[in-house]
């Protein structure tokens, strides 16, 4: 079953079916969602007065808005990363530098991936890693 986020209408259906005492299994069949979707939806988005579809939709939209976005590495960001690697900074140090200065939210794993990519294309960034970091690529 392909993942889809719940729509406002489906949240209303969950609410109505819950009020009508439908089982979770019946809701799964009716709404065509994974069995854990309904359980998680009700747990994540319930308020003090229980599950309310408008409130649930608002909470879900807020979480989506503030969730981490996938980083799009610009050529300039790649250049800066390469320069730091050439200065023999570890990917962990580079990641911390970017986060500390609020320049870019990038993980050290992504930096290792860039170094591997550079190595596959004949680059020399991997030669600037220490023996421990080299084992990680």
N, CA, C and O atoms as a GROMACS GRO file, in nm:
protein
  548
    1UNK      N    1   0.084  -0.118   0.000
    1UNK     CA    2   0.000   0.000   0.000
    1UNK      C    3   0.089   0.124   0.000
    1UNK      O    4   0.175   0.138   0.086
    2UNK      N    5   0.068   0.213  -0.095
    2UNK     CA    6   0.148   0.335  -0.109
    2UNK      C    7   0.111   0.434   0.002
    2UNK      O    8  -0.006   0.450   0.035
    3UNK      N    9   0.212   0.498   0.059
    3UNK     CA   10   0.190   0.594   0.166
    3UNK      C   11   0.129   0.722   0.112
    3UNK      O   12   0.176   0.778   0.013
    4UNK      N   13   0.024   0.769   0.178
    4UNK     CA   14  -0.036   0.898   0.148
    4UNK      C   15  -0.071   0.963   0.280
    4UNK      O   16  -0.114   0.897   0.375
    5UNK      N   17  -0.054   1.094   0.287
    5UNK     CA   18  -0.094   1.164   0.408
    5UNK      C   19  -0.246   1.172   0.411
    5UNK      O   20  -0.312   1.180   0.307
    6UNK      N   21  -0.300   1.170   0.532
    6UNK     CA   22  -0.444   1.178   0.546
    6UNK      C   23  -0.496   1.315   0.506
    6UNK      O   24  -0.434   1.418   0.536
    7UNK      N   25  -0.608   1.316   0.439
    7UNK     CA   26  -0.671   1.441   0.401
    7UNK      C   27  -0.764   1.485   0.513
    7UNK      O   28  -0.792   1.410   0.606
    8UNK      N   29  -0.812   1.607   0.501
    8UNK     CA   30  -0.907   1.661   0.597
    8UNK      C   31  -1.034   1.575   0.597
    8UNK      O   32  -1.093   1.548   0.702
    9UNK      N   33  -1.076   1.532   0.479
    9UNK     CA   34  -1.197   1.450   0.466
    9UNK      C   35  -1.180   1.315   0.536
    9UNK      O   36  -1.272   1.268   0.604
   10UNK      N   37  -1.064   1.254   0.520
   10UNK     CA   38  -1.042   1.125   0.586
   10UNK      C   39  -1.038   1.140   0.737
   10UNK      O   40  -1.080   1.050   0.810
   11UNK      N   41  -0.989   1.252   0.785
   11UNK     CA   42  -0.991   1.277   0.929
   11UNK      C   43  -1.135   1.288   0.979
   11UNK      O   44  -1.166   1.240   1.088
   12UNK      N   45  -1.221   1.351   0.901
   12UNK     CA   46  -1.363   1.356   0.938
   12UNK      C   47  -1.425   1.217   0.937
   12UNK      O   48  -1.508   1.186   1.023
   13UNK      N   49  -1.385   1.134   0.842
   13UNK     CA   50  -1.437   0.997   0.837
   13UNK      C   51  -1.392   0.917   0.959
   13UNK      O   52  -1.470   0.843   1.018
   14UNK      N   53  -1.265   0.933   0.998
   14UNK     CA   54  -1.215   0.864   1.117
   14UNK      C   55  -1.297   0.906   1.239
   14UNK      O   56  -1.335   0.823   1.321
   15UNK      N   57  -1.322   1.036   1.250
   15UNK     CA   58  -1.400   1.088   1.362
   15UNK      C   59  -1.542   1.030   1.362
   15UNK      O   60  -1.590   0.983   1.465
   16UNK      N   61  -1.607   1.034   1.246
   16UNK     CA   62  -1.744   0.984   1.237
   16UNK      C   63  -1.751   0.835   1.265
   16UNK      O   64  -1.840   0.790   1.337
   17UNK      N   65  -1.660   0.759   1.209
   17UNK     CA   66  -1.659   0.613   1.231
   17UNK      C   67  -1.629   0.580   1.377
   17UNK      O   68  -1.684   0.484   1.432
   18UNK      N   69  -1.543   0.659   1.440
   18UNK     CA   70  -1.514   0.636   1.582
   18UNK      C   71  -1.638   0.662   1.666
   18UNK      O   72  -1.667   0.586   1.759
   19UNK      N   73  -1.711   0.768   1.635
   19UNK     CA   74  -1.835   0.799   1.708
   19UNK      C   75  -1.941   0.691   1.687
   19UNK      O   76  -2.025   0.667   1.773
   20UNK      N   77  -1.936   0.626   1.571
   20UNK     CA   78  -2.031   0.519   1.540
   20UNK      C   79  -1.981   0.384   1.589
   20UNK      O   80  -2.040   0.280   1.558
   21UNK      N   81  -1.872   0.385   1.667
   21UNK     CA   82  -1.814   0.263   1.725
   21UNK      C   83  -1.769   0.159   1.623
   21UNK      O   84  -1.783   0.039   1.646
   22UNK      N   85  -1.717   0.205   1.511
   22UNK     CA   86  -1.658   0.114   1.414
   22UNK      C   87  -1.529   0.059   1.472
   22UNK      O   88  -1.462   0.126   1.551
   23UNK      N   89  -1.494  -0.062   1.434
   23UNK     CA   90  -1.365  -0.117   1.474
   23UNK      C   91  -1.256  -0.056   1.387
   23UNK      O   92  -1.283  -0.004   1.278
   24UNK      N   93  -1.135  -0.063   1.436
   24UNK     CA   94  -1.024  -0.009   1.359
   24UNK      C   95  -1.009  -0.086   1.228
   24UNK      O   96  -0.976  -0.028   1.125
   25UNK      N   97  -1.033  -0.216   1.233
   25UNK     CA   98  -1.023  -0.298   1.112
   25UNK      C   99  -1.123  -0.253   1.006
   25UNK      O  100  -1.090  -0.246   0.888
   26UNK      N  101  -1.246  -0.221   1.048
   26UNK     CA  102  -1.347  -0.175   0.953
   26UNK      C  103  -1.308  -0.040   0.892
   26UNK      O  104  -1.332  -0.015   0.774
   27UNK      N  105  -1.248   0.047   0.975
   27UNK     CA  106  -1.204   0.177   0.924
   27UNK      C  107  -1.092   0.161   0.822
   27UNK      O  108  -1.087   0.232   0.722
   28UNK      N  109  -1.002   0.067   0.848
   28UNK     CA  110  -0.891   0.041   0.755
   28UNK      C  111  -0.944   0.000   0.619
   28UNK      O  112  -0.898   0.049   0.516
   29UNK      N  113  -1.042  -0.088   0.618
   29UNK     CA  114  -1.100  -0.135   0.492
   29UNK      C  115  -1.172  -0.021   0.421
   29UNK      O  116  -1.158  -0.003   0.300
   30UNK      N  117  -1.249   0.056   0.495
   30UNK     CA  118  -1.326   0.166   0.438
   30UNK      C  119  -1.238   0.277   0.383
   30UNK      O  120  -1.262   0.327   0.273
   31UNK      N  121  -1.136   0.316   0.459
   31UNK     CA  122  -1.052   0.430   0.421
   31UNK      C  123  -0.934   0.392   0.332
   31UNK      O  124  -0.868   0.478   0.275
   32UNK      N  125  -0.908   0.261   0.322
   32UNK     CA  126  -0.796   0.212   0.239
   32UNK      C  127  -0.662   0.271   0.284
   32UNK      O  128  -0.587   0.326   0.204
   33UNK      N  129  -0.635   0.259   0.414
   33UNK     CA  130  -0.508   0.304   0.471
   33UNK      C  131  -0.446   0.188   0.548
   33UNK      O  132  -0.514   0.088   0.575
   34UNK      N  133  -0.319   0.200   0.581
   34UNK     CA  134  -0.251   0.096   0.658
   34UNK      C  135  -0.312   0.089   0.798
   34UNK      O  136  -0.363   0.189   0.849
   35UNK      N  137  -0.305  -0.027   0.858
   35UNK     CA  138  -0.372  -0.048   0.987
   35UNK      C  139  -0.318   0.041   1.098
   35UNK      O  140  -0.393   0.077   1.189
   36UNK      N  141  -0.190   0.076   1.093
   36UNK     CA  142  -0.135   0.160   1.199
   36UNK      C  143  -0.165   0.309   1.178
   36UNK      O  144  -0.150   0.389   1.271
   37UNK      N  145  -0.206   0.346   1.058
   37UNK     CA  146  -0.232   0.487   1.028
   37UNK      C  147  -0.338   0.545   1.119
   37UNK      O  148  -0.322   0.655   1.173
   38UNK      N  149  -0.447   0.472   1.137
   38UNK     CA  150  -0.558   0.524   1.218
   38UNK      C  151  -0.516   0.534   1.364
   38UNK      O  152  -0.546   0.634   1.430
   39UNK      N  153  -0.448   0.433   1.414
   39UNK     CA  154  -0.403   0.436   1.553
   39UNK      C  155  -0.310   0.555   1.576
   39UNK      O  156  -0.327   0.630   1.672
   40UNK      N  157  -0.212   0.572   1.488
   40UNK     CA  158  -0.116   0.681   1.504
   40UNK      C  159  -0.184   0.817   1.490
   40UNK      O  160  -0.152   0.911   1.564
   41UNK      N  161  -0.276   0.826   1.397
   41UNK     CA  162  -0.350   0.951   1.376
   41UNK      C  163  -0.422   0.992   1.504
   41UNK      O  164  -0.416   1.108   1.545
   42UNK      N  165  -0.490   0.898   1.564
   42UNK     CA  166  -0.566   0.929   1.686
   42UNK      C  167  -0.473   0.964   1.803
   42UNK      O  168  -0.505   1.051   1.883
   43UNK      N  169  -0.360   0.896   1.814
   43UNK     CA  170  -0.269   0.922   1.925
   43UNK      C  171  -0.194   1.055   1.909
   43UNK      O  172  -0.179   1.131   2.005
   44UNK      N  173  -0.148   1.084   1.787
   44UNK     CA  174  -0.070   1.206   1.765
   44UNK      C  175  -0.154   1.332   1.773
   44UNK      O  176  -0.107   1.436   1.818
   45UNK      N  177  -0.278   1.322   1.730
   45UNK     CA  178  -0.357   1.442   1.709
   45UNK      C  179  -0.475   1.459   1.804
   45UNK      O  180  -0.567   1.535   1.774
   46UNK      N  181  -0.472   1.390   1.915
   46UNK     CA  182  -0.584   1.410   2.008
   46UNK      C  183  -0.551   1.523   2.105
   46UNK      O  184  -0.436   1.545   2.141
   47UNK      N  185  -0.654   1.593   2.144
   47UNK     CA  186  -0.639   1.702   2.239
   47UNK      C  187  -0.700   1.663   2.373
   47UNK      O  188  -0.723   1.546   2.400
   48UNK      N  189  -0.725   1.761   2.454
   48UNK     CA  190  -0.783   1.737   2.586
   48UNK      C  191  -0.924   1.679   2.578
   48UNK      O  192  -0.966   1.605   2.667
   49UNK      N  193  -0.997   1.712   2.472
   49UNK     CA  194  -1.133   1.662   2.457
   49UNK      C  195  -1.141   1.546   2.358
   49UNK      O  196  -1.248   1.518   2.303
   50UNK      N  197  -1.029   1.480   2.336
   50UNK     CA  198  -1.028   1.365   2.245
   50UNK      C  199  -0.991   1.404   2.104
   50UNK      O  200  -0.936   1.512   2.080
   51UNK      N  201  -1.021   1.316   2.011
   51UNK     CA  202  -0.985   1.337   1.870
   51UNK      C  203  -1.090   1.425   1.804
   51UNK      O  204  -1.209   1.394   1.805
   52UNK      N  205  -1.044   1.534   1.746
   52UNK     CA  206  -1.130   1.626   1.671
   52UNK      C  207  -1.065   1.647   1.534
   52UNK      O  208  -0.947   1.680   1.528
   53UNK      N  209  -1.140   1.628   1.425
   53UNK     CA  210  -1.078   1.631   1.292
   53UNK      C  211  -1.015   1.766   1.254
   53UNK      O  212  -0.909   1.769   1.193
   54UNK      N  213  -1.080   1.878   1.290
   54UNK     CA  214  -1.021   2.008   1.255
   54UNK      C  215  -0.891   2.031   1.331
   54UNK      O  216  -0.791   2.075   1.274
   55UNK      N  217  -0.894   1.999   1.460
   55UNK     CA  218  -0.775   2.013   1.543
   55UNK      C  219  -0.665   1.918   1.494
   55UNK      O  220  -0.548   1.956   1.488
   56UNK      N  221  -0.702   1.796   1.459
   56UNK     CA  222  -0.606   1.697   1.409
   56UNK      C  223  -0.540   1.746   1.281
   56UNK      O  224  -0.418   1.734   1.264
   57UNK      N  225  -0.619   1.802   1.192
   57UNK     CA  226  -0.565   1.850   1.065
   57UNK      C  227  -0.470   1.967   1.090
   57UNK      O  228  -0.365   1.976   1.027
   58UNK      N  229  -0.507   2.056   1.179
   58UNK     CA  230  -0.423   2.172   1.211
   58UNK      C  231  -0.290   2.125   1.271
   58UNK      O  232  -0.184   2.175   1.233
   59UNK      N  233  -0.294   2.031   1.364
   59UNK     CA  234  -0.172   1.980   1.426
   59UNK      C  235  -0.081   1.913   1.323
   59UNK      O  236   0.040   1.932   1.324
   60UNK      N  237  -0.142   1.834   1.235
   60UNK     CA  238  -0.064   1.765   1.132
   60UNK      C  239   0.002   1.865   1.037
   60UNK      O  240   0.117   1.846   0.997
   61UNK      N  241  -0.070   1.970   1.000
   61UNK     CA  242  -0.015   2.072   0.911
   61UNK      C  243   0.100   2.146   0.978
   61UNK      O  244   0.199   2.179   0.912
   62UNK      N  245   0.087   2.174   1.107
   62UNK     CA  246   0.195   2.242   1.179
   62UNK      C  247   0.320   2.155   1.186
   62UNK      O  248   0.432   2.204   1.166
   63UNK      N  249   0.301   2.025   1.213
   63UNK     CA  250   0.416   1.935   1.217
   63UNK      C  251   0.484   1.929   1.081
   63UNK      O  252   0.607   1.927   1.072
   64UNK      N  253   0.405   1.926   0.977
   64UNK     CA  254   0.460   1.919   0.841
   64UNK      C  255   0.538   2.047   0.809
   64UNK      O  256   0.645   2.041   0.748
   65UNK      N  257   0.486   2.161   0.850
   65UNK     CA  258   0.551   2.289   0.822
   65UNK      C  259   0.686   2.300   0.892
   65UNK      O  260   0.780   2.354   0.835
   66UNK      N  261   0.695   2.249   1.014
   66UNK     CA  262   0.817   2.265   1.091
   66UNK      C  263   0.910   2.144   1.084
   66UNK      O  264   1.013   2.142   1.152
   67UNK      N  265   0.875   2.045   1.004
   67UNK     CA  266   0.962   1.929   0.992
   67UNK      C  267   1.086   1.966   0.913
   67UNK      O  268   1.088   2.063   0.837
   68UNK      N  269   1.190   1.887   0.932
   68UNK     CA  270   1.314   1.914   0.860
   68UNK      C  271   1.294   1.886   0.712
   68UNK      O  272   1.236   1.785   0.673
   69UNK      N  273   1.343   1.975   0.634
   69UNK     CA  274   1.335   1.960   0.490
   69UNK      C  275   1.464   1.897   0.439
   69UNK      O  276   1.571   1.915   0.497
   70UNK      N  277   1.452   1.824   0.330
   70UNK     CA  278   1.572   1.766   0.272
   70UNK      C  279   1.662   1.878   0.221
   70UNK      O  280   1.616   1.974   0.159
   71UNK      N  281   1.789   1.865   0.249
   71UNK     CA  282   1.887   1.968   0.214
   71UNK      C  283   1.918   1.959   0.065
   71UNK      O  284   1.947   1.852   0.012
   72UNK      N  285   1.910   2.073  -0.001
   72UNK     CA  286   1.953   2.082  -0.141
   72UNK      C  287   2.092   2.145  -0.140
   72UNK      O  288   2.108   2.264  -0.110
   73UNK      N  289   2.191   2.064  -0.172
   73UNK     CA  290   2.328   2.114  -0.168
   73UNK      C  291   2.359   2.194  -0.294
   73UNK      O  292   2.353   2.142  -0.406
   74UNK      N  293   2.391   2.318  -0.274
   74UNK     CA  294   2.428   2.404  -0.386
   74UNK      C  295   2.574   2.379  -0.421
   74UNK      O  296   2.649   2.325  -0.339
   75UNK      N  297   2.615   2.417  -0.538
   75UNK     CA  298   2.757   2.404  -0.573
   75UNK      C  299   2.847   2.479  -0.474
   75UNK      O  300   2.957   2.433  -0.443
   76UNK      N  301   2.801   2.593  -0.424
   76UNK     CA  302   2.880   2.669  -0.328
   76UNK      C  303   2.896   2.592  -0.197
   76UNK      O  304   3.005   2.588  -0.141
   77UNK      N  305   2.787   2.529  -0.149
   77UNK     CA  306   2.794   2.449  -0.025
   77UNK      C  307   2.891   2.333  -0.044
   77UNK      O  308   2.969   2.302   0.046
   78UNK      N  309   2.887   2.269  -0.160
   78UNK     CA  310   2.980   2.158  -0.188
   78UNK      C  311   3.125   2.208  -0.190
   78UNK      O  312   3.216   2.140  -0.144
   79UNK      N  313   3.144   2.329  -0.244
   79UNK     CA  314   3.277   2.388  -0.247
   79UNK      C  315   3.329   2.411  -0.105
   79UNK      O  316   3.443   2.376  -0.074
   80UNK      N  317   3.247   2.468  -0.019
   80UNK     CA  318   3.286   2.495   0.120
   80UNK      C  319   3.319   2.364   0.192
   80UNK      O  320   3.417   2.356   0.265
   81UNK      N  321   3.234   2.261   0.171
   81UNK     CA  322   3.258   2.131   0.234
   81UNK      C  323   3.392   2.075   0.187
   81UNK      O  324   3.470   2.025   0.268
   82UNK      N  325   3.417   2.083   0.057
   82UNK     CA  326   3.544   2.032   0.003
   82UNK      C  327   3.663   2.107   0.062
   82UNK      O  328   3.766   2.047   0.092
   83UNK      N  329   3.649   2.239   0.077
   83UNK     CA  330   3.758   2.318   0.136
   83UNK      C  331   3.786   2.276   0.280
   83UNK      O  332   3.902   2.265   0.321
   84UNK      N  333   3.680   2.252   0.355
   84UNK     CA  334   3.697   2.209   0.495
   84UNK      C  335   3.762   2.070   0.502
   84UNK      O  336   3.845   2.045   0.589
   85UNK      N  337   3.722   1.981   0.411
   85UNK     CA  338   3.783   1.848   0.408
   85UNK      C  339   3.932   1.860   0.374
   85UNK      O  340   4.015   1.791   0.432
   86UNK      N  341   3.965   1.947   0.279
   86UNK     CA  342   4.106   1.967   0.242
   86UNK      C  343   4.188   2.025   0.358
   86UNK      O  344   4.310   2.006   0.365
   87UNK      N  345   4.119   2.096   0.447
   87UNK     CA  346   4.187   2.147   0.568
   87UNK      C  347   4.191   2.039   0.677
   87UNK      O  348   4.232   2.064   0.790
   88UNK      N  349   4.147   1.920   0.639
   88UNK     CA  350   4.147   1.801   0.724
   88UNK      C  351   4.050   1.810   0.841
   88UNK      O  352   4.076   1.757   0.949
   89UNK      N  353   3.938   1.877   0.818
   89UNK     CA  354   3.829   1.874   0.913
   89UNK      C  355   3.754   1.743   0.893
   89UNK      O  356   3.743   1.695   0.780
   90UNK      N  357   3.705   1.686   1.000
   90UNK     CA  358   3.624   1.563   0.987
   90UNK      C  359   3.483   1.602   0.944
   90UNK      O  360   3.440   1.716   0.967
   91UNK      N  361   3.410   1.511   0.881
   91UNK     CA  362   3.271   1.540   0.845
   91UNK      C  363   3.186   1.581   0.966
   91UNK      O  364   3.096   1.663   0.953
   92UNK      N  365   3.216   1.525   1.083
   92UNK     CA  366   3.142   1.564   1.204
   92UNK      C  367   3.170   1.710   1.240
   92UNK      O  368   3.079   1.782   1.279
   93UNK      N  369   3.295   1.753   1.225
   93UNK     CA  370   3.331   1.892   1.254
   93UNK      C  371   3.265   1.987   1.154
   93UNK      O  372   3.218   2.094   1.191
   94UNK      N  373   3.263   1.946   1.028
   94UNK     CA  374   3.202   2.030   0.924
   94UNK      C  375   3.052   2.045   0.950
   94UNK      O  376   2.998   2.156   0.944
   95UNK      N  377   2.988   1.935   0.979
   95UNK     CA  378   2.844   1.938   1.009
   95UNK      C  379   2.816   2.029   1.128
   95UNK      O  380   2.723   2.110   1.125
   96UNK      N  381   2.896   2.015   1.234
   96UNK     CA  382   2.879   2.098   1.353
   96UNK      C  383   2.902   2.246   1.323
   96UNK      O  384   2.832   2.332   1.376
   97UNK      N  385   3.000   2.275   1.239
   97UNK     CA  386   3.029   2.413   1.201
   97UNK      C  387   2.908   2.475   1.132
   97UNK      O  388   2.866   2.586   1.167
   98UNK      N  389   2.853   2.405   1.033
   98UNK     CA  390   2.737   2.456   0.961
   98UNK      C  391   2.618   2.478   1.053
   98UNK      O  392   2.549   2.580   1.044
   99UNK      N  393   2.594   2.383   1.143
   99UNK     CA  394   2.480   2.396   1.235
   99UNK      C  395   2.502   2.509   1.334
   99UNK      O  396   2.411   2.588   1.360
  100UNK      N  397   2.622   2.517   1.390
  100UNK     CA  398   2.653   2.620   1.490
  100UNK      C  399   2.635   2.761   1.433
  100UNK      O  400   2.587   2.851   1.502
  101UNK      N  401   2.672   2.779   1.307
  101UNK     CA  402   2.661   2.910   1.243
  101UNK      C  403   2.532   2.925   1.163
  101UNK      O  404   2.513   3.022   1.090
  102UNK      N  405   2.444   2.828   1.178
  102UNK     CA  406   2.312   2.828   1.113
  102UNK      C  407   2.320   2.855   0.963
  102UNK      O  408   2.240   2.931   0.907
  103UNK      N  409   2.419   2.791   0.901
  103UNK     CA  410   2.436   2.808   0.757
  103UNK      C  411   2.363   2.700   0.678
  103UNK      O  412   2.304   2.726   0.574
  104UNK      N  413   2.369   2.578   0.731
  104UNK     CA  414   2.314   2.464   0.659
  104UNK      C  415   2.292   2.352   0.758
  104UNK      O  416   2.375   2.329   0.846
  105UNK      N  417   2.181   2.283   0.745
  105UNK     CA  418   2.155   2.169   0.832
  105UNK      C  419   2.191   2.043   0.753
  105UNK      O  420   2.110   1.992   0.675
  106UNK      N  421   2.311   1.995   0.773
  106UNK     CA  422   2.360   1.880   0.697
  106UNK      C  423   2.423   1.780   0.793
  106UNK      O  424   2.494   1.819   0.886
  107UNK      N  425   2.398   1.655   0.771
  107UNK     CA  426   2.453   1.552   0.860
  107UNK      C  427   2.592   1.511   0.814
  107UNK      O  428   2.629   1.530   0.698
  108UNK      N  429   2.667   1.454   0.906
  108UNK     CA  430   2.800   1.406   0.869
  108UNK      C  431   2.790   1.290   0.770
  108UNK      O  432   2.880   1.270   0.689
  109UNK      N  433   2.680   1.212   0.776
  109UNK     CA  434   2.663   1.102   0.680
  109UNK      C  435   2.653   1.156   0.537
  109UNK      O  436   2.708   1.097   0.444
  110UNK      N  437   2.584   1.269   0.521
  110UNK     CA  438   2.571   1.328   0.388
  110UNK      C  439   2.708   1.374   0.338
  110UNK      O  440   2.738   1.364   0.219
  111UNK      N  441   2.790   1.425   0.428
  111UNK     CA  442   2.925   1.468   0.388
  111UNK      C  443   3.009   1.347   0.348
  111UNK      O  444   3.083   1.353   0.250
  112UNK      N  445   2.997   1.237   0.423
  112UNK     CA  446   3.067   1.114   0.382
  112UNK      C  447   3.020   1.069   0.244
  112UNK      O  448   3.100   1.023   0.163
  113UNK      N  449   2.891   1.082   0.217
  113UNK     CA  450   2.838   1.045   0.086
  113UNK      C  451   2.899   1.132  -0.024
  113UNK      O  452   2.933   1.082  -0.132
  114UNK      N  453   2.913   1.261   0.003
  114UNK     CA  454   2.978   1.351  -0.095
  114UNK      C  455   3.123   1.310  -0.120
  114UNK      O  456   3.170   1.316  -0.233
  115UNK      N  457   3.193   1.270  -0.015
  115UNK     CA  458   3.333   1.228  -0.029
  115UNK      C  459   3.341   1.100  -0.111
  115UNK      O  460   3.429   1.086  -0.197
  116UNK      N  461   3.251   1.006  -0.085
  116UNK     CA  462   3.247   0.881  -0.164
  116UNK      C  463   3.219   0.912  -0.310
  116UNK      O  464   3.282   0.854  -0.400
  117UNK      N  465   3.126   1.002  -0.334
  117UNK     CA  466   3.091   1.041  -0.471
  117UNK      C  467   3.212   1.103  -0.541
  117UNK      O  468   3.240   1.074  -0.657
  118UNK      N  469   3.282   1.189  -0.468
  118UNK     CA  470   3.404   1.251  -0.522
  118UNK      C  471   3.508   1.144  -0.556
  118UNK      O  472   3.574   1.151  -0.659
  119UNK      N  473   3.523   1.046  -0.468
  119UNK     CA  474   3.622   0.940  -0.490
  119UNK      C  475   3.585   0.858  -0.614
  119UNK      O  476   3.673   0.823  -0.693
  120UNK      N  477   3.458   0.827  -0.630
  120UNK     CA  478   3.414   0.749  -0.747
  120UNK      C  479   3.442   0.823  -0.878
  120UNK      O  480   3.463   0.760  -0.982
  121UNK      N  481   3.441   0.955  -0.872
  121UNK     CA  482   3.467   1.035  -0.992
  121UNK      C  483   3.614   1.076  -1.004
  121UNK      O  484   3.647   1.168  -1.079
  122UNK      N  485   3.701   1.008  -0.930
  122UNK     CA  486   3.844   1.032  -0.942
  122UNK      C  487   3.898   1.145  -0.856
  122UNK      O  488   4.012   1.186  -0.872
  123UNK      N  489   3.817   1.197  -0.765
  123UNK     CA  490   3.860   1.306  -0.678
  123UNK      C  491   3.952   1.259  -0.567
  123UNK      O  492   3.974   1.139  -0.549
  124UNK      N  493   4.005   1.353  -0.493
  124UNK     CA  494   4.105   1.319  -0.391
  124UNK      C  495   4.062   1.359  -0.249
  124UNK      O  496   4.144   1.356  -0.158
  125UNK      N  497   3.936   1.395  -0.229
  125UNK     CA  498   3.892   1.436  -0.096
  125UNK      C  499   3.913   1.327   0.008
  125UNK      O  500   3.945   1.356   0.123
  126UNK      N  501   3.896   1.201  -0.032
  126UNK     CA  502   3.909   1.091   0.064
  126UNK      C  503   4.050   1.082   0.123
  126UNK      O  504   4.069   1.027   0.231
  127UNK      N  505   4.149   1.137   0.051
  127UNK     CA  506   4.287   1.132   0.100
  127UNK      C  507   4.311   1.226   0.218
  127UNK      O  508   4.412   1.214   0.287
  128UNK      N  509   4.219   1.318   0.240
  128UNK     CA  510   4.235   1.415   0.349
  128UNK      C  511   4.169   1.369   0.479
  128UNK      O  512   4.173   1.439   0.580
  129UNK      N  513   4.108   1.251   0.475
  129UNK     CA  514   4.044   1.198   0.596
  129UNK      C  515   4.147   1.125   0.680
  129UNK      O  516   4.242   1.066   0.627
  130UNK      N  517   4.128   1.130   0.810
  130UNK     CA  518   4.214   1.052   0.899
  130UNK      C  519   4.181   0.904   0.884
  130UNK      O  520   4.084   0.870   0.816
  131UNK      N  521   4.260   0.815   0.944
  131UNK     CA  522   4.238   0.671   0.928
  131UNK      C  523   4.101   0.626   0.978
  131UNK      O  524   4.040   0.537   0.919
  132UNK      N  525   4.051   0.687   1.085
  132UNK     CA  526   3.920   0.647   1.137
  132UNK      C  527   3.809   0.692   1.042
  132UNK      O  528   3.718   0.615   1.013
  133UNK      N  529   3.818   0.817   0.994
  133UNK     CA  530   3.716   0.868   0.903
  133UNK      C  531   3.720   0.793   0.770
  133UNK      O  532   3.617   0.769   0.708
  134UNK      N  533   3.842   0.755   0.726
  134UNK     CA  534   3.854   0.684   0.598
  134UNK      C  535   3.778   0.552   0.604
  134UNK      O  536   3.721   0.509   0.503
  135UNK      N  537   3.777   0.488   0.718
  135UNK     CA  538   3.705   0.360   0.730
  135UNK      C  539   3.555   0.377   0.718
  135UNK      O  540   3.484   0.282   0.686
  136UNK      N  541   3.506   0.496   0.744
  136UNK     CA  542   3.362   0.522   0.739
  136UNK      C  543   3.311   0.539   0.597
  136UNK      O  544   3.191   0.527   0.574
  137UNK      N  545   3.401   0.567   0.501
  137UNK     CA  546   3.354   0.582   0.364
  137UNK      C  547   3.360   0.446   0.301
  137UNK      O  548   3.325   0.431   0.184
   0.00000   0.00000   0.00000
